[in-house]
Amino acid sequence: MRRTTHRGYPFAPKRNRISPLAVISSEASIGADVEIGPFCVIEPDVSIGEGCVLESRVVVKSGTTLGPNNHLFEGAVIGGLPQHVHMPESPGRVIIGAGNTIRENVTIHRALEADEATVVGDNNLLMVNVHIAHDCRLGNLTIFANNAMLAGHVTVGDRAYVSGAVAVHQFCRIGPLAMVGGQAHIVKDVPPFVTVDGLSSLVVGLNQIGLRRAGHSSAEVRRLKEAYRVIYRSGAPWNEILARLREEFNDGLAALFYQFLSTTTRGILCERRPPPGATIRIPQEISEPLPVRHARAG
């Protein structure tokens, strides 16, 4: 029996649409229904999954695996060598999941070690000029606006939003559903579910819009607010904060606060609003504002 489409026409097998101006290694693996535009370069040891679209001038370098249905726009370079003073002889890989949109001039670099990988999950949006350095790990459904930059070994949780021109220090973590404002300088971990003000690079509350869009209930958000107050408004010592989070918020979304905070190595960003009793009187003769010191975990 002849296979037909839903319109009744003969079934057409999926075929690749590859420009004759593209340069593709014979040692690369190209899935079905892939579109590759002019002046693309696909190096050896590359795997491109079914349904991917590469616009013109995309470069996919050795050691890269693209899952299905990714869309790469002009000038993206995926799998470049890590930017490191000690260049590894055998760098790791770049592994990209499914359904990602990678816009113009995005760069994603390979891991430093041969048995490691820079990982991008599924359904992420990386806008123009985003840079993902070696050994970073992105979850699913994240959004990175133009010119955001991740240094090496940064981890970003699911549904996090990183605004334009944000710079993230190496080894920092951004928790799930966190929202980082434009031009922020992230030098410590960003807890889950919080909003970071771009001007001050400090926490200014929960990411309530993101939580609502993700479908979380009002009851869940209330529990997050209670846990947030323990972290940022109680004025308690760090170990007491962790103990309260472990005992009082051990289920649901709020349980992620303890899991995240108890494993921090860089400390977490402070809140822009100081806790009660923390006001410092500034002598009148001092005309310049004093520098703000970030609290450290421990």
HELIX and SHEET records of a PDB file:
HELIX    1   1 GLN A  208  ARG A  213  1                                   6    
HELIX    2   2 SER A  218  TYR A  232  1                                  15    
HELIX    3   3 TRP A  238  GLU A  248  1                                  11    
HELIX    4   4 ALA A  255  LEU A  261  1                                   7    
SHEET    1   A11 ARG A  17  ILE A  18  0                                        
SHEET    2   A11 GLU A  35  ILE A  36  1                                        
SHEET    3   A11 VAL A  53  LEU A  54  1                                        
SHEET    4   A11 HIS A  71  LEU A  72  1                                        
SHEET    5   A11 THR A 101  ILE A 102  1                                        
SHEET    6   A11 LEU A 125  LEU A 126  1                                        
SHEET    7   A11 ILE A 143  PHE A 144  1                                        
SHEET    8   A11 TYR A 161  VAL A 162  1                                        
SHEET    9   A11 MET A 179  VAL A 180  1                                        
SHEET   10   A11 VAL A 194  VAL A 196  1                                        
SHEET   11   A11 VAL A 203  LEU A 206 -1                                        
SHEET    1   B 9 VAL A  23  ILE A  24  0                                        
SHEET    2   B 9 VAL A  41  ILE A  42  1                                        
SHEET    3   B 9 VAL A  59  VAL A  60  1                                        
SHEET    4   B 9 VAL A  77  GLY A  80  1                                        
SHEET    5   B 9 THR A 107  HIS A 109  1                                        
SHEET    6   B 9 HIS A 131  ILE A 132  1                                        
SHEET    7   B 9 MET A 149  LEU A 150  1                                        
SHEET    8   B 9 ALA A 167  VAL A 168  1                                        
SHEET    9   B 9 HIS A 185  ILE A 186  1                                        
SHEET    1   C 8 SER A  29  ILE A  30  0                                        
SHEET    2   C 8 VAL A  46  ILE A  48  1                                        
SHEET    3   C 8 THR A  64  LEU A  66  1                                        
SHEET    4   C 8 ARG A  93  ILE A  96  1                                        
SHEET    5   C 8 ALA A 117  VAL A 120  1                                        
SHEET    6   C 8 ARG A 137  LEU A 138  1                                        
SHEET    7   C 8 THR A 155  VAL A 156  1                                        
SHEET    8   C 8 ARG A 173  ILE A 174  1                                        
END                                                                             
